[in-house]
Amino acid sequence: MSMKKYNCGCYYRSAYKEKDNIKDSSIIKKQKEEIFKYCQKNNLKIIKEYIDEGYSGLNYERPSYKEMISDIKKGIINCVIVSDFSRITRNINNDFFRILKHYNIRFIITDINYDSILNSSNKSKYLKGIDIYR
Protein backbone atom coordinates (compact mmCIF):
# COMPACT_ATOMS: atom_id res chain seq x y z
CA MET A 1 0.00 0.00 0.00
CA SER A 2 1.06 3.55 -0.67
CA MET A 3 2.87 5.43 2.11
CA LYS A 4 1.16 8.68 1.12
CA LYS A 5 -0.61 10.47 3.96
CA TYR A 6 -4.35 10.64 3.41
CA ASN A 7 -6.59 13.32 4.86
CA CYS A 8 -9.94 11.63 4.70
CA GLY A 9 -13.31 13.24 4.29
CA CYS A 10 -16.25 11.02 5.14
CA TYR A 11 -19.54 11.66 3.39
CA TYR A 12 -22.87 10.62 4.89
CA ARG A 13 -26.26 11.10 3.29
CA SER A 14 -29.83 10.16 3.99
CA ALA A 15 -32.84 11.03 1.86
CA TYR A 16 -34.88 11.30 5.04
CA LYS A 17 -34.75 13.49 8.11
CA GLU A 18 -35.75 11.51 11.15
CA LYS A 19 -35.73 14.48 13.53
CA ASP A 20 -35.75 18.14 12.63
CA ASN A 21 -32.44 19.93 13.25
CA ILE A 22 -30.61 16.75 14.29
CA LYS A 23 -28.08 15.45 11.78
CA ASP A 24 -27.39 12.14 13.52
CA SER A 25 -30.37 10.09 12.39
CA SER A 26 -30.11 6.32 12.81
CA ILE A 27 -29.26 6.05 9.09
CA ILE A 28 -26.42 8.52 9.45
CA LYS A 29 -25.23 6.89 12.70
CA LYS A 30 -25.04 3.52 10.97
CA GLN A 31 -22.95 5.00 8.14
CA LYS A 32 -20.63 6.70 10.65
CA GLU A 33 -20.12 3.48 12.63
CA GLU A 34 -19.27 1.50 9.49
CA ILE A 35 -16.80 4.10 8.23
CA PHE A 36 -15.21 4.62 11.65
CA LYS A 37 -14.58 0.86 11.99
CA TYR A 38 -13.10 0.74 8.50
CA CYS A 39 -10.81 3.68 9.21
CA GLN A 40 -9.61 2.17 12.50
CA LYS A 41 -8.91 -1.17 10.82
CA ASN A 42 -7.04 0.50 7.95
CA ASN A 43 -5.26 3.22 9.95
CA LEU A 44 -6.93 6.09 8.09
CA LYS A 45 -7.32 9.53 9.62
CA ILE A 46 -10.68 11.26 9.35
CA ILE A 47 -10.17 15.01 9.23
CA LYS A 48 -13.65 16.10 8.17
CA GLU A 49 -17.19 14.76 8.02
CA TYR A 50 -19.85 15.90 5.58
CA ILE A 51 -23.51 15.22 6.34
CA ASP A 52 -26.49 15.79 4.07
CA GLU A 53 -29.76 14.71 5.57
CA GLY A 54 -33.03 14.99 3.66
CA TYR A 55 -31.45 15.02 0.18
CA SER A 56 -31.84 12.60 -2.72
CA GLY A 57 -28.73 11.08 -4.28
CA LEU A 58 -29.88 12.58 -7.59
CA ASN A 59 -29.73 16.10 -6.17
CA TYR A 60 -26.22 17.59 -6.49
CA GLU A 61 -27.19 20.84 -4.78
CA ARG A 62 -26.55 19.29 -1.37
CA PRO A 63 -24.77 21.73 0.96
CA SER A 64 -22.26 19.28 2.46
CA TYR A 65 -21.62 17.59 -0.88
CA LYS A 66 -20.76 20.98 -2.38
CA GLU A 67 -18.52 21.75 0.62
CA MET A 68 -16.72 18.43 0.14
CA ILE A 69 -16.11 19.16 -3.55
CA SER A 70 -14.77 22.59 -2.59
CA ASP A 71 -12.47 20.99 0.01
CA ILE A 72 -11.16 18.55 -2.63
CA LYS A 73 -10.36 21.46 -4.94
CA LYS A 74 -8.63 23.35 -2.08
CA GLY A 75 -6.51 20.30 -1.18
CA ILE A 76 -8.02 19.95 2.30
CA ILE A 77 -8.93 16.30 1.71
CA ASN A 78 -7.33 13.79 -0.65
CA CYS A 79 -9.49 10.77 0.18
CA VAL A 80 -13.28 10.40 0.16
CA ILE A 81 -14.93 7.59 2.10
CA VAL A 82 -18.57 6.52 1.83
CA SER A 83 -20.33 3.54 3.34
CA ASP A 84 -22.30 2.77 0.18
CA PHE A 85 -22.01 3.99 -3.40
CA SER A 86 -25.55 5.38 -3.36
CA ARG A 87 -24.65 7.77 -0.53
CA ILE A 88 -22.51 9.86 -2.88
CA THR A 89 -24.47 9.55 -6.13
CA ARG A 90 -27.12 7.60 -7.97
CA ASN A 91 -25.54 8.41 -11.34
CA ILE A 92 -22.06 7.25 -12.36
CA ASN A 93 -21.99 9.80 -15.17
CA ASN A 94 -21.89 12.92 -13.01
CA ASP A 95 -18.87 15.19 -12.47
CA PHE A 96 -17.90 13.56 -9.16
CA PHE A 97 -15.65 10.95 -10.77
CA ARG A 98 -14.03 13.46 -13.12
CA ILE A 99 -13.20 15.57 -10.06
CA LEU A 100 -11.70 12.53 -8.31
CA LYS A 101 -9.51 11.84 -11.33
CA HIS A 102 -8.47 15.45 -11.88
CA TYR A 103 -7.40 15.93 -8.24
CA ASN A 104 -6.02 12.38 -7.81
CA ILE A 105 -8.40 11.58 -4.95
CA ARG A 106 -8.49 8.19 -3.27
CA PHE A 107 -12.07 6.84 -3.13
CA ILE A 108 -13.25 4.18 -0.69
CA ILE A 109 -16.63 2.42 -0.48
CA THR A 110 -16.68 0.47 2.77
CA ASP A 111 -19.65 -1.88 2.26
CA ILE A 112 -18.01 -3.57 -0.75
CA ASN A 113 -14.44 -3.04 0.44
CA TYR A 114 -13.55 -0.97 -2.62
CA ASP A 115 -10.44 1.22 -2.52
CA SER A 116 -9.33 3.02 -5.67
CA ILE A 117 -5.61 2.59 -4.88
CA LEU A 118 -5.82 -1.17 -4.34
CA ASN A 119 -6.31 -4.01 -6.77
CA SER A 120 -9.76 -4.97 -5.62
CA SER A 121 -11.53 -7.99 -7.03
CA ASN A 122 -14.81 -6.74 -5.54
CA LYS A 123 -16.53 -5.34 -8.60
CA SER A 124 -20.09 -4.25 -9.09
CA LYS A 125 -21.95 -2.52 -11.91
CA TYR A 126 -21.02 0.80 -10.30
CA LEU A 127 -17.31 0.11 -10.18
CA LYS A 128 -17.12 -0.23 -13.93
CA GLY A 129 -18.06 3.45 -14.07
CA ILE A 130 -15.71 4.35 -11.25
CA ASP A 131 -12.79 2.67 -12.98
CA ILE A 132 -13.16 5.16 -15.83
CA TYR A 133 -11.71 7.83 -13.58
CA ARG A 134 -8.56 5.88 -12.75
Salt bridges, closest charged atoms under 4 A:
ASP24 OD1 - LYS32 NZ 3.28
GLU61 OE1 - LYS66 NZ 2.88
GLU67 OE2 - LYS48 NZ 2.84
ASP71 OD2 - LYS48 NZ 2.74
ASP95 OD1 - ARG98 NH2 2.86
ASP115 OD2 - ARG106 NH2 2.45
ASP131 OD2 - LYS123 NZ 2.65
ASP131 OD1 - ARG134 NH1 3.80
